[in-house]
Amino acid sequence: MENIKRFNSFAEFYPYYLSEHSNSACRRLHFVGTSLVISILAFAIGKGAWMLLLALPLVGYGFAWVGHFFFEKNRPATFQHPLYSLLGDFVMYRDMILGKVPF
């Protein structure tokens, strides 16, 4: 059985999260998925198309998991740390836009 790493805060988790995203193709797929999530969310709210919200996990996790399974060759942090991982996606997205994390 796999050991689950324990984190006391998101600040403690985020360096681990980044280490699990060392492959640029994986990071780029995360960026595409997160961009689509933000776009679909904005469109769904703007148009009142609430059924589109069902697509959010498929789009967001679909791109991310392809990155992990085929490029990064690791298990997504989502499986062990779902809330920190979700927050990590958006923080890494911001950090990529700001140039703190490379594309």
C-alpha positions as CSV (number, residue, x, y, z in Angstrom):
1,M,0.0,0.0,0.0
2,E,1.2,3.5,-0.9
3,N,2.2,6.0,1.8
4,I,0.1,9.1,1.7
5,K,2.1,12.3,2.3
6,R,0.6,14.6,4.9
7,F,0.5,18.3,4.6
8,N,-0.4,20.9,7.3
9,S,-1.1,23.7,4.9
10,F,-1.5,24.6,1.2
11,A,1.9,26.4,1.5
12,E,3.5,23.2,2.5
13,F,1.7,21.2,-0.3
14,Y,2.3,23.5,-3.2
15,P,6.1,22.7,-3.6
16,Y,5.1,19.0,-3.7
17,Y,2.4,19.8,-6.2
18,L,4.9,21.6,-8.5
19,S,7.3,18.7,-8.2
20,E,4.5,16.4,-9.6
21,H,4.3,18.7,-12.6
22,S,7.9,18.8,-13.8
23,N,7.0,17.8,-17.4
24,S,6.1,20.8,-19.6
25,A,3.5,18.9,-21.7
26,C,1.7,18.0,-18.4
27,R,1.7,21.7,-17.3
28,R,0.5,22.8,-20.7
29,L,-2.4,20.3,-20.6
30,H,-3.3,21.6,-17.1
31,F,-3.3,25.1,-18.5
32,V,-5.6,24.2,-21.4
33,G,-7.9,22.4,-19.1
34,T,-8.1,25.2,-16.5
35,S,-8.6,27.8,-19.3
36,L,-11.5,25.7,-20.6
37,V,-13.0,25.3,-17.1
38,I,-12.8,29.1,-16.5
39,S,-14.4,29.8,-20.0
40,I,-17.2,27.2,-19.6
41,L,-17.9,28.5,-16.1
42,A,-18.2,32.1,-17.3
43,F,-20.3,31.1,-20.2
44,A,-22.6,28.9,-18.1
45,I,-23.1,31.7,-15.6
46,G,-23.5,34.4,-18.2
47,K,-26.1,32.4,-20.3
48,G,-27.7,30.6,-17.4
49,A,-26.7,27.3,-19.1
50,W,-26.4,25.4,-15.8
51,M,-26.1,22.0,-17.5
52,L,-22.7,23.0,-18.8
53,L,-21.4,22.9,-15.3
54,L,-21.5,19.1,-15.5
55,A,-18.7,19.4,-18.1
56,L,-16.3,21.1,-15.7
57,P,-14.8,18.1,-14.0
58,L,-14.5,16.2,-17.3
59,V,-12.8,19.1,-19.0
60,G,-10.5,20.1,-16.1
61,Y,-9.5,16.6,-15.0
62,G,-9.5,15.1,-18.5
63,F,-6.7,17.3,-19.7
64,A,-4.8,17.1,-16.4
65,W,-5.0,13.3,-16.2
66,V,-3.8,12.8,-19.7
67,G,-0.8,15.0,-18.8
68,H,-0.1,12.8,-15.7
69,F,-0.7,9.4,-17.2
70,F,1.0,9.9,-20.6
71,F,3.7,12.6,-20.0
72,E,4.4,12.9,-16.3
73,K,4.0,9.2,-15.7
74,N,2.6,9.7,-12.2
75,R,-0.7,9.6,-10.3
76,P,-2.5,12.9,-10.1
77,A,-2.4,14.5,-6.6
78,T,-6.2,14.7,-6.9
79,F,-6.5,11.1,-5.7
80,Q,-4.8,11.8,-2.3
81,H,-5.3,15.5,-1.8
82,P,-8.4,16.6,-3.8
83,L,-8.9,20.1,-2.3
84,Y,-5.3,21.1,-2.2
85,S,-4.8,19.7,-5.7
86,L,-7.8,21.7,-7.1
87,L,-6.4,24.9,-5.5
88,G,-2.9,23.9,-6.8
89,D,-4.3,23.8,-10.4
90,F,-5.5,27.4,-10.1
91,V,-2.4,28.7,-8.3
92,M,-0.1,27.0,-10.9
93,Y,-2.3,28.5,-13.7
94,R,-1.8,32.0,-12.1
95,D,1.9,31.3,-11.7
96,M,2.2,30.3,-15.3
97,I,0.5,33.5,-16.4
98,L,2.8,35.5,-14.2
99,G,5.9,33.7,-15.5
100,K,6.7,32.1,-12.1
101,V,6.2,28.6,-13.5
102,P,7.3,27.9,-17.1
103,F,5.0,26.7,-19.8
